[in-house]
Amino acid sequence: MTPFIIRLTNLRRSDTRAVGTKAAVLGELAALGFPVPDGFCVTVAASKAATGHRPAADRPLNPAELDDQRPRILDTELPDNLPTDIEDAVQSLRLVAPNCALYAVRSSSSVEDTFTHSFAGQFRTLLVPADAVPDAVLQCWSSLYDDAPSDLVAHLGLAPSALRMGVLIQSVVPADKSGVIFTCDPVTGESMIIIEASWGLGEPIVGGRITPDHIRVDTSGHVRQYRIGSKKRLLSAAGGTLQDAAVDPEAAARKCLDRREIDLLVGMARRVEQALGPRQDLEFAFYDGDGWVLQARPITTLIEPDHRPTTQEGQY
């Protein structure tokens, strides 16, 4: 029987059915020695034990049925000793920064982050203190029934029964700077590493709320373009509290990444391609000079429309 909680370091890509794609891929990268924040996953088995199987699985749910399901999930009692097990697992995590006891509670579905469908930003991610993690798990489960992913499932012709939801819990990286990396141009497919970066956590970038720095690096490692973005706002987790603030004009006008950091990201991106395959879309963060991998998924914009929403609840 699949356990209800599995440590991230014990997961591999072959565990997608048990924990969802995001958690399985990050477990694989952690096992290969990539710098991935410490974490664990509440498995699909826990979700099924708590909430039962998705009803009417042979057809998409209509809006009224979706509206009925979300509060049902949020009112669910977590099974057996799961609340205590979650609390113990949270307390065992290594914090990235000792003064930042926040945790990223991240949906990890079986249909996102694949070579054909990304579902980027469609499901829930929350940054919360330790005592709010169990409720955040329920919110991630309930996001299976949110309108946007349900509409996308119907649009893509996927069977609702294919949706399974694990929940990944990780220590938050209180990033000084963060962003995304594409290991090829996501529009043209050109062999060029594209980096977009800004100050603080990455949510303002992936949510489209700011204009980040844009860097293009060719296959020889030469920086062909560094375009400074406006970077007018940042989201900070310093001290374990989320703060949305304006960026000092002087900081907004200067480069976010130095050459050492660019070289580190390029090397990281190439190693991820070696591990997972070509055309990867990564999310990264820097804290106190160290780089972290927050997510890795195949680039799908070359073969499907971009379904990203304009905002997200979390950094990831």
N, C-alpha and C positions, 0 to 999 in steps of 0.2 A: 504494500500500500504506500502511495506517495505521502511523505510527511507534509505537515502543514507549514513548516518553516525550513528553509535550506539556506545555508550560508552562501554568499556570493562566490567565495573561492572554491566551493564544491560544485559549481554549475559549469556546464559546457554548452556549446551550440546545439548539441543533440537533445538538450533538455527543454526545447521550445514548447513542447506540448504541456510540460509540467509547470513552467513559470512564465511563458510568453517570450517573445523574441528579444526585447530590450535587455531583460535580466540575463538570458542565456548568452547573448553576445558579450555583454560586459563581464560575465563570469569567465568566458573563454579568454578575453583580453587580460583579465586579472591573473589567470593561471599562466599566461605567457609572459608575465612580468611587467605589463603596462601599468602605469600609475592610475589606478581606478579607486575612487573613495570606497572605504570599507562599507559593507552592506550585507543584507540578507533579503530573502524573498518570501513573502506569504504566497503559497502556491495556488494553482488552479483548484487543486483538491480542497483547499480550505474554503475557497469561494463556493464551490459546489455544495460542500457540507453545510455552509451557512445559508445559502440563498436558493439552492435547488437549481435545476437546469433551466435554461432559457425557454419560456413557453412559446407555443406556436412557432417552433423552430423551422417549419417548412415554408414559411413566408415572412416577409418583413412585418414588423409590428406597426400598427397605425399610431397616429399621434396620441390618441386617448390611452392606448395600451402602454405607450412609452411613459406617459404622465403617471400611470398607475404604478409602474415598476420602480421608478426612482425613489419615491418615499418608502416603498416596501423594503428596498435594499437598505436605505439609511436607518430604518427601524429594526434591522436584523440584529439578533443576538449572536455574537461571535461564538463559534462552537467550542465545546470542551474547555480546555485550559488555554485556549489561544490568546486571550488578553494578557494573561500572566506570561506566556511564552514570548509574546511580542515585547512586553516590558523588559524581560530578561535579555532578549536579543538586542534591544536598543541600548541597554546599559552596557553591553559587551562591545559595542562598536568603538573603534579607534576614531577619535575626533581629528579632523584635519587641523583645526586650531583649538587649543584648550579653552578659549573664551567664547567659542561659538557652538553651543549645544543646540543646534537646529538640525532637523532631519528632512531630507527630500523624500517624500512619499510619492512614488512614480508608478503610474499605470504601465503594465507590461503585457499587452495583449498578444494573442497568437497570430493576428493578421497584420500588425504594423511592422515597419522597419524591414520589409522583405524586398526582394529584387523587383517585384511588380507593383507593390503598394506601400507607401510610406505611412499614411495616416498621421503625419506629423502634426502634433498639437491638437489632435482630435479628442484624445482622452485626457484624464485629469492628472496634474502634478501639483503637489502642495508642499510648501516649506513650513514646518511646524515644530514646536517644542516636543519633548519626549512624551508628555502626558496627552498630547493630541494625536499621536500616531494611530491608535486604534480607530478613532473616528475618521481620520484621513483615509485609512484603508477602505472603510465603507464608502466614502465618497468616490474613490477610484473604481470600486466595483460598480457603483451606480452610474458611472460615466459610460458604461456599456449601453445605457439606454438614453443617453443624450441625443438630441435631435441631429446634430451635425454628423457624428459617426454613423448613426442609423441611416441617415439619408445617403451617406457615401457607400455603405454596405449595399443598399438597394441599387444605387447607381452602377456599382461595379458588378452586380449580379452575384455577390457572394451569399452563401447560405448563412442565415443568422446562427445556425447551429455550429458554424465554424468559429464563432467568437468565444474565446476563453481568456480569462483575465487573471494574471498574476499581479502582485504588487511588490515593487522593489523599494526597499527602505535603505537609504545611504546617509552617511554623514555629509553635511553640506560643506562645500568648499566656499569660504567667505572671500570670493575672488576679488583681487585687485584689478584684474582685467580678464576678459573672456571673449568667446566668440565661436565661429564656425569655420571649418575647413572643408573645401571640396577638392578631391584629388584629381579632378578634371573640371573644365568649365561646364557648369550644369546646364548651360543653354546651348552651347555649340559642340560640346564633347572634346574640345581641344585639350591636348596634353599639357595642362598648365595647372599648378596648384593655386587655388583661390582661397585667401584668408580674409575674413571680415572680423574685426575686433573693436572692442570699446572698453571703457572703464566699468568696474563693478561686475555684477552678475550678468548672465547672458540674456535674461528675459526681454529687455528692451530691444535686443537685436532680433531674436527669433520672433518676437511679437510685432516687429515692424514699427516700433515707436521712435527709433532714432536712426540717424544715418551714420553707420560705423566707418572706421578706416577700411579701405579696400586694398589688398595687396595681391599682386600676381607674381608668381615665382615659376620660372621655366624649368625644364627637365634637367638643366645643368646646375640648378640652384641659384641662378642669378635673379635678383629682384628686378622685374621688368617694369613694374609700376607700384608706387605707393601713393594712393590718393587719400588724403586726410579727410575724414568725415566730420560732421558738425558735433556729434557726440554731446548733445546738450543736456542730457539727463543720465543718471545712473541709479541702479538699484544696489544697495549695499546690505551685507549681512554682518557687518562688523559688530562685535560684542554680542552676537546672537539675536540681534533685532533687525528686522527688515526695514530699510529706510529708502524712500524714493526722494532723490534730491537733484537740484540743478548742479551741473558741472561747472567748476570755475572756468571762466573764458580762456585763461591761459592754458589750462590743461586740455580743454576742448580743442584748442588750435594746434596742439602738438601731436606728434606720432604716439600712438598707444603702445606699439611694439618696437623693441630694439632689435638689432640684427641677431643677437644671441637667441632671443625668443623666437624670431622667425625661423632660424635654422633648426631650433629644437622642434618646432611644430612641423616643419617640412620632413624632418627625419621621422617623427612620430607618425605622420600621415603615410609615409612610404612603408613603414613597418606594419601599419594596420592593413594596408593593401596586400602585403605579403601574407598576412594572417587570414584575412577575410575575403580577399578578391579585389578586383579593380573597381574604380568609380565609387569611392566611399564619401559619405557626408558625415563629418565628425563635429562634435561639440567639445570645447576645451575650456579650461580655466587656469589662471595662474594665481597662486597665493604665495607670498613671501619668496618669490623667485622660482618656485617649483611649478611645473606644468602637470595638469591632470586631464585624463580622458573622461568625459561625462557621457558620451554616447557615440555609437557608430552604426551607420545604416547605409545600405546602397543608395546611390543617387537614382531617383526614379523620374526626375523631371524630363529626362531625355526620351521617356517612353510613355508618360502619362501627364495630364494637366496637374498643376500644383493646387492641392486642396487645402493648403494651410490657412487657418483663420488669421485674423489680424491681431489677435491677442491671445495670451496664454496666462494661466494662473501661476506658473512656476518658472524657474530658471531653465528647466530642461525641456 
